[in-house]
């Protein structure tokens, strides 16, 4: 990957991801320093898409670990295929095989089930490892995650230490639902991903919605920016803006001011709770439209 943030930003844009200067710098530094990158921000701002764009750019695999409460080693690193092991043991019953030989046979690579963290360090070509919504996992999970991110190896009692075949590019995301440990933050480089400014969101729309006019894209982005400042329970993200733009384009909208009814009717693409739909009335929509150039 190019060490120039400008070249990186341009290359990412060609994959469909429009990165700001800060994110491009952070990505260059994670490559240069071989450090994980922690991306924090509200849901829907495009944190997960960063990892997808990186994998696309580097033409490598994306390995994703979706975090949740109660996530443990067997779900994240490895576990044994107990059913196949039991079948193998039963098949050897009465064969006179030595117990140690049977144990060695069933605790072998043949019966090992790789989970995302182990799979990521055993790829021939370094993949992009996405540890998504790390804040949803327990603090105990962070502890053994730190060990893997520090040494890039896994200890399996029955097999010994499994060193990394390659070092993955690691991207962690957090929506800030709980405070992450200082140890994890020290291990990673950090970038806060905010909602994009209207001009950048317009560029995102142009890269994702075929046939969209630049002037209409900017109007949609400006209206979305003003809508996000309303007192909403669920602030719409970039994905909602893309859906909204595609819907407006499909309905033949050329200018928002000339299609006020359609703008209001298509808010179903953006407002995802009953309360928010009740708050953003036709009058509120007209008021916000009046502030869009």
C-alpha positions as CSV (number, residue, x, y, z in Angstrom):
1,X,0.0,0.0,0.0
2,X,1.2,3.5,-0.8
3,X,2.5,5.4,2.2
4,X,1.0,8.6,0.9
5,X,-2.3,9.4,2.5
6,X,-3.4,11.2,-0.6
7,X,-2.8,8.2,-2.8
8,X,-4.5,6.0,-0.2
9,X,-7.6,8.2,0.0
10,X,-7.8,8.2,-3.8
11,X,-7.4,4.4,-4.0
12,X,-10.1,3.9,-1.3
13,X,-12.4,6.2,-3.2
14,X,-12.0,4.0,-6.3
15,X,-13.4,1.1,-4.2
16,X,-16.4,3.2,-3.1
17,X,-15.2,4.5,0.3
18,X,-14.6,8.2,0.6
19,X,-12.1,8.7,3.5
20,X,-11.4,12.0,5.2
21,X,-7.8,13.2,5.7
22,X,-7.7,12.0,9.3
23,X,-8.8,8.5,8.5
24,X,-6.4,8.2,5.6
25,X,-3.5,9.3,7.8
26,X,-4.5,6.7,10.5
27,X,-4.7,3.9,7.9
28,X,-1.2,4.8,6.5
29,X,0.2,4.8,10.1
30,X,-1.4,1.4,11.0
31,X,0.4,-0.1,7.9
32,X,3.6,1.7,8.7
33,X,3.7,0.7,12.4
34,X,1.9,-2.7,12.1
35,X,-0.6,-1.6,14.8
36,X,-4.3,-2.4,15.1
37,X,-6.7,0.6,14.4
38,X,-9.6,1.3,16.7
39,X,-12.4,3.1,15.0
40,X,-15.0,4.7,17.4
41,X,-18.1,6.5,16.5
42,X,-21.9,6.4,16.3
43,X,-23.6,3.5,14.6
44,X,-24.0,4.0,10.8
45,X,-21.0,6.3,10.2
46,X,-19.2,3.7,8.1
47,X,-16.7,2.1,10.5
48,X,-17.3,-1.4,9.3
49,X,-17.0,-0.3,5.7
50,X,-13.4,0.8,6.3
51,X,-12.3,-2.8,6.8
52,X,-14.3,-3.9,3.8
53,X,-12.7,-1.2,1.6
54,X,-9.2,-2.2,2.9
55,X,-9.8,-5.8,2.0
56,X,-11.1,-4.8,-1.4
57,X,-8.1,-2.5,-2.0
58,X,-5.5,-5.0,-1.0
59,X,-7.3,-7.8,-2.8
60,X,-7.3,-10.0,0.3
61,X,-9.8,-11.8,2.5
62,X,-11.9,-10.0,5.1
63,X,-12.3,-12.1,8.2
64,X,-15.0,-10.7,10.5
65,X,-15.5,-11.4,14.2
66,X,-18.9,-9.9,15.3
67,X,-18.7,-9.3,19.0
68,X,-21.6,-9.7,21.5
69,X,-22.1,-10.2,25.2
70,X,-20.9,-13.6,26.3
71,X,-18.4,-14.0,23.4
72,X,-15.7,-16.5,24.5
73,X,-12.6,-18.3,23.3
74,X,-14.5,-21.1,21.6
75,X,-16.5,-18.7,19.5
76,X,-13.6,-16.3,18.7
77,X,-10.4,-18.5,18.5
78,X,-11.0,-22.2,18.2
79,X,-12.9,-25.2,19.4
80,X,-12.7,-28.9,18.9
81,X,-15.2,-30.8,16.8
82,X,-16.5,-32.9,19.6
83,X,-19.0,-34.9,17.6
84,X,-16.3,-36.1,15.1
85,X,-14.0,-36.8,18.0
86,X,-16.6,-39.0,19.7
87,X,-17.3,-40.8,16.5
88,X,-13.5,-41.4,16.0
89,X,-13.1,-42.7,19.5
90,X,-16.1,-45.1,19.1
91,X,-14.7,-46.3,15.8
92,X,-11.4,-47.2,17.6
93,X,-13.1,-49.1,20.4
94,X,-12.1,-52.7,20.5
95,X,-9.3,-52.1,18.1
96,X,-6.7,-52.4,20.8
97,X,-5.3,-49.0,20.1
98,X,-3.3,-47.4,22.8
99,X,-5.2,-44.7,24.7
100,X,-2.4,-42.1,24.2
101,X,-2.4,-42.8,20.5
102,X,-6.2,-42.4,20.3
103,X,-6.0,-39.1,22.3
104,X,-3.2,-37.8,20.0
105,X,-5.2,-38.7,16.9
106,X,-8.5,-37.0,18.0
107,X,-6.7,-33.9,19.2
108,X,-5.1,-33.2,15.9
109,X,-5.6,-30.6,13.1
110,X,-8.2,-32.8,11.5
111,X,-10.6,-32.1,14.4
112,X,-9.8,-28.5,15.0
113,X,-12.4,-25.9,14.1
114,X,-10.9,-22.5,13.3
115,X,-12.8,-19.4,14.5
116,X,-12.0,-15.9,13.2
117,X,-9.0,-15.0,15.3
118,X,-7.1,-18.2,14.7
119,X,-8.1,-18.2,11.0
120,X,-6.8,-14.7,10.6
121,X,-3.3,-15.5,11.7
122,X,-3.0,-18.7,9.6
123,X,-3.6,-17.2,6.2
124,X,-0.8,-17.3,3.7
125,X,-1.7,-13.8,2.5
126,X,-2.3,-11.3,5.3
127,X,-6.1,-10.8,5.6
128,X,-8.0,-7.8,7.0
129,X,-9.3,-8.9,10.4
130,X,-12.4,-6.9,11.4
131,X,-13.3,-7.1,15.1
132,X,-16.7,-5.5,14.9
133,X,-18.4,-3.7,17.9
134,X,-15.7,-4.7,20.4
135,X,-17.7,-2.7,23.0
136,X,-20.4,-5.3,23.0
137,X,-18.1,-8.0,24.2
138,X,-17.2,-8.6,27.9
139,X,-14.0,-7.2,29.5
140,X,-12.8,-10.8,29.9
141,X,-12.8,-11.2,26.1
142,X,-10.6,-8.1,25.8
143,X,-8.0,-9.8,28.0
144,X,-7.2,-12.7,25.7
145,X,-7.8,-10.5,22.6
146,X,-4.8,-8.4,23.9
147,X,-2.6,-11.5,24.0
148,X,-3.4,-12.4,20.4
149,X,-2.9,-8.8,19.2
150,X,0.4,-8.5,21.1
151,X,2.1,-11.8,20.1
152,X,0.0,-12.9,17.1
153,X,0.0,-16.5,18.3
154,X,-2.5,-18.8,19.9
155,X,-1.8,-21.4,22.7
156,X,-3.8,-24.6,22.2
157,X,-3.1,-27.0,25.2
158,X,-3.4,-30.1,23.1
159,X,-1.3,-28.8,20.2
160,X,1.0,-26.2,21.7
161,X,1.6,-22.7,20.5
162,X,0.4,-21.9,17.0
163,X,2.4,-19.0,15.6
164,X,1.1,-16.6,13.0
165,X,1.7,-17.5,9.3
166,X,1.1,-13.9,8.5
167,X,0.2,-10.7,10.4
168,X,-3.3,-9.5,9.6
169,X,-4.4,-5.9,9.2
170,X,-6.6,-5.4,12.2
171,X,-9.5,-3.0,12.4
172,X,-11.6,-2.8,15.6
173,X,-14.9,-0.8,15.8
174,X,-16.7,0.5,18.8
175,X,-20.1,2.3,19.1
176,X,-19.1,3.5,22.6
177,X,-21.8,1.5,24.5
178,X,-19.2,0.8,27.2
179,X,-15.7,2.2,28.0
180,X,-12.9,0.1,26.6
181,X,-9.9,-0.8,28.7
182,X,-6.8,1.4,28.8
183,X,-4.7,-1.6,27.8
184,X,-6.7,-2.1,24.6
185,X,-6.6,1.5,23.7
186,X,-2.8,1.6,24.2
187,X,-2.3,-1.3,21.9
188,X,-4.2,0.4,19.1
189,X,-4.0,3.5,17.0
190,X,-7.2,5.5,17.3
191,X,-9.5,7.5,15.0
192,X,-13.0,8.8,15.8
193,X,-15.4,8.5,12.8
194,X,-18.0,11.2,12.8
195,X,-20.9,11.8,10.5
196,X,-19.5,13.2,7.2
197,X,-19.8,16.8,6.2
198,X,-22.3,17.4,3.4
199,X,-19.6,17.7,0.7
200,X,-18.1,14.4,1.7
201,X,-21.4,12.7,2.1
202,X,-22.3,13.9,-1.4
203,X,-19.2,12.3,-2.7
204,X,-20.1,9.1,-1.0
205,X,-23.6,9.2,-2.6
206,X,-22.0,9.8,-6.1
207,X,-19.8,6.8,-5.6
208,X,-22.6,4.5,-4.4
209,X,-25.7,5.6,-6.3
210,X,-25.4,5.2,-10.1
211,X,-26.9,8.0,-12.2
212,X,-27.2,10.5,-9.3
213,X,-26.7,14.1,-10.2
214,X,-24.0,16.0,-8.3
215,X,-26.3,18.9,-7.4
216,X,-29.0,16.5,-6.1
217,X,-26.5,14.5,-4.2
218,X,-25.3,17.7,-2.4
219,X,-28.9,18.7,-1.7
220,X,-29.7,15.3,-0.1
221,X,-26.5,15.4,1.9
222,X,-27.2,19.0,3.2
223,X,-30.8,18.0,4.1
224,X,-29.5,14.9,5.9
225,X,-27.0,17.0,7.9
226,X,-29.8,19.3,9.1
227,X,-32.1,16.3,9.9
228,X,-29.4,14.8,12.1
229,X,-29.5,17.9,14.2
230,X,-33.1,17.3,15.1
231,X,-34.0,15.6,18.4
232,X,-34.1,12.1,17.1
233,X,-34.0,8.8,19.0
234,X,-32.1,7.1,16.2
235,X,-29.9,9.4,14.1
236,X,-29.7,8.1,10.5
237,X,-26.4,7.0,9.2
238,X,-24.7,7.0,5.9
239,X,-26.4,3.8,4.8
240,X,-29.8,5.5,5.3
241,X,-28.6,8.5,3.2
242,X,-27.6,6.1,0.4
243,X,-31.0,4.3,0.5
244,X,-32.8,7.7,0.5
245,X,-30.8,9.0,-2.5
246,X,-31.5,5.8,-4.4
247,X,-35.2,6.1,-3.6
248,X,-35.5,9.7,-4.7
249,X,-33.6,9.0,-7.9
250,X,-35.8,6.0,-8.7
251,X,-38.9,8.2,-8.3
252,X,-37.5,10.7,-10.7
253,X,-36.7,13.5,-8.4
254,X,-34.4,16.2,-9.9
255,X,-34.5,18.9,-7.2
256,X,-35.7,18.5,-3.7
257,X,-37.6,21.8,-3.6
258,X,-39.7,20.7,-6.6
259,X,-40.6,17.3,-5.0
260,X,-41.5,18.2,-1.4
261,X,-44.2,15.5,-1.2
262,X,-41.8,12.8,-2.4
263,X,-39.1,14.0,0.0
264,X,-41.5,13.7,2.9
265,X,-43.0,10.3,1.8
266,X,-39.5,8.7,1.4
267,X,-38.5,9.6,4.9
268,X,-39.3,5.9,5.6
269,X,-35.8,5.2,4.3
270,X,-34.3,7.4,7.0
271,X,-36.4,7.5,10.1
272,X,-36.5,4.1,11.7
273,X,-38.7,4.6,14.8
274,X,-42.3,5.5,15.3
275,X,-41.3,8.4,17.6
276,X,-38.9,9.9,15.0
277,X,-41.5,9.6,12.2
278,X,-44.0,11.4,14.5
279,X,-41.5,14.2,15.2
280,X,-40.4,14.9,11.6
281,X,-43.7,16.1,10.3
282,X,-44.4,17.6,6.9
283,X,-44.0,21.1,8.4
284,X,-40.6,20.1,9.9
285,X,-39.5,18.7,6.6
286,X,-40.5,21.9,4.8
287,X,-38.6,24.0,7.4
288,X,-35.4,21.9,6.8
289,X,-35.8,22.1,3.1
290,X,-36.0,25.8,3.3
291,X,-32.5,25.8,4.7
292,X,-31.1,23.8,1.8
293,X,-29.6,25.7,-1.1
